[in-house]
Amino acid sequence: MKKIASFEVNHLTLKPGIYISRIDGDITTYDIRLKKPNNGDYLDVAAMHTIEHIVATYVRNSDFSGQVIYFGPMGCRTGFYLLVRKIDEADVIKLIIDAFSFLAVFNEAIPGTTASECGNYLEHNLTIAKKEAKNFVDGVKNYTVSSLKY
């Protein structure tokens, strides 16, 4: 089989940040990398689940809600993918930073955490999710469009 685009990225040199993973027509996939790959420090599963719930809810309630296709985790537990349609790259950077900044200080009930709303509703960790969000924001707060290249 032909390798998919994300397997073509050198994960030995990849650092935490925000990257354009691929562009398919009018849909852009952003690689939101919170952890350095293959470094032994991966996202806690429960915290990752919480990040997914809060950030997905945030971006789908933003001014760009109609252009958000998907926000979800990477199987390797080093980050997330955000798929959007027709949003300026600078606006995407701001949206990501705003979403993770919102999470870093979030003190409400995690959205979508009842048995009828989620297939694993008991596995969440807001404390670790907030810490990961703050660390990520601290690392990307000065990101620019030119930073989006792998």
N, C-alpha and C positions, 0 to 999 in steps of 0.2 A: 504494500500500500504506500501511496505517497504520503510523506509527512505533512501534518497540518502546520500552519504558519507559526503557532505558538511554540512548537517543538523546534523550530529553526532559530529561536532566540537563544543566545548563549547564556544559560542560567548560571554559569560559573562566574560571570562578571556582572550580572544583573543586581542592581541595588534597589532598595525601597524607593518608591516614587510613583509618578503617574506617567503612563506611556500610551501612545496610540499603538494598539496591537494589530489592527487591520481595518481596512475600509472596504466595504462591500456595497457598491452602489451609493445609496444615500444613508447607509447605516455605518457608524463608526463604533468600533469596539475599543474601549479604554481598559488598560491593564492598571489596576490600582494595587500596587505591590506594597504591602505593609512590612514584609519580612524579607531578608536576604535569602534566596533559595539555597538549599543544601548546606545550611549553617547550623542545623540542629536546634534552632529556635523557631518553632512554628506556632501558628495561632491555636489557642485553646479551642476545642470544638464547641463548647458551650458559649464562649465569648464570640466566636465566629458566627454562631447562629443568632445571637443577640445583635451583632453588627448588621447582619443581613436584614433582620426585621426592622430595625430602626432606620438604617440608611435607605433601604428600599422604600419605606413609608415616607421618609423625608423627600427623596427625589421625585416620588410620584405625587407629592403635594406641593412641589415647587412651581415656579412660573413656567418650567419646562416640562411639566407633567405629560403633556400630549406628545412630546418627542422622546420620552424615556421608554425604551423597549424592554430592558431587563437590567436588574442588578442582582448579582449572585456570586457565591464563593468559588474559588479555585479548589479543585480536589487536592492539590498539594499543600493546602493550608498556609499559603504565603500571601494571599490577597484575594481580590475580587475582580469581576468584570462588570463594566457598565456599558451597555449598548444604547446608543442614542441615534436619533435621526435629525439631521440638519440643525445642529447647535454649534455656534461659533466656539472654537477651541478654547479661547480665553474664558468664555462663559462656562464651559465644562469644568475647567480648572477651578473656577470660583464655586461652582455647584458642589464639586467634590469636597473642597476645603470647607465650605459652609456646612455640608452634611456631616462631616466628621467632627467639626467644631461643635455642632449641635449635640452630637452623640457624646462628646467628651464631658459635657456638663449636664447630661440628661438625668433627670431625677423623677420621672413619671413611671407609670406602668408600661412595660414593654408591649408594644402593639402586637396583636395577633397571637396571644399566648394562652388561648383556651383550647381544650381538646377538639372543639368543633372547628377551630381556625387553623390549627397547625398539627402536622403529623408527628411532632416530637416536642410538644408544648412545654414539657418540664425541663428540658435541657437548655438552660440559659445562664449567662453569668454577666450581669451588667457591670459589676465592679471591674472585671478584667477588660471587658469591651471598652469601657470609658478610658482606661489606661492605654490600651492599644490605639484608640482614636487620638488621644492627646499626643502620644509619641509620633504618630503618623503626621498629624498637622504640624507639629514642630519641625518635621523634616521637609515638608513641602510648602510651607507658608510663603516662600519667595519664588514659587514655581512660575515659569513663563511658558509661552507657547513653544519656544525653542527647546525647552526642557523635555518635551513630550516624545522625543526620539529615543529609541533604545540605544 
